[in-house]
Structure formats: structure tokens, C-alpha cells
């Protein structure tokens, strides 16, 4: 299975000294325990667990990446117009 979020991949891009400091700093930044942070790192696509959106935004800001790019999956949902069209067709 694939990881739901590319947290470990982002950490792996850092030089070892920065990686160690990031791993030490991130639980505090996210206001979670270290074990919770590791659970976030190990979430698989299809798992029911998830990271709160605010914490994902903090991680993306921390790594200096575009919003939405930490996610390893696509979010699919119909648009409002598609929903309206479905309702009127029924």
C-alpha cells in the first residue's frame, strides 16, 4: 500500500542534520505527541484515520511546498453544478 501523505518523503529530502531537527520539532509544531506524529507519517491510503486539515497545512508550510502537494491521493467529488444537474435529472 501507499502512504496517504508524503511526510517521510519530505523528511528524506532534508540533509541529515536538518532531518533530525525537523523530526524533533514537528510534534511540537503540530501540538501532538511524537507517537501521534509517527502515526500521521505511516497512514496508508484507504486507512480511516486522517490528519486534521489545519495540521496538513502546517506541514506543507513547514516543508515549503504547495498546498495539497503533501497528499498522495486525489480528492474526487462532484461539483455543485453536477449535483444540481443530477437532482434535476432525477
Secondary structure, DSSP 4 states (H G I P E B T S, - for coil): --BSB-HHHHHHTS-HHHHHHHHHHHHHHHTS-HHHHHHHHHPBTT-S----HHHHHHHHHHHT--TT-SBSS------HHHHHHHHHH-
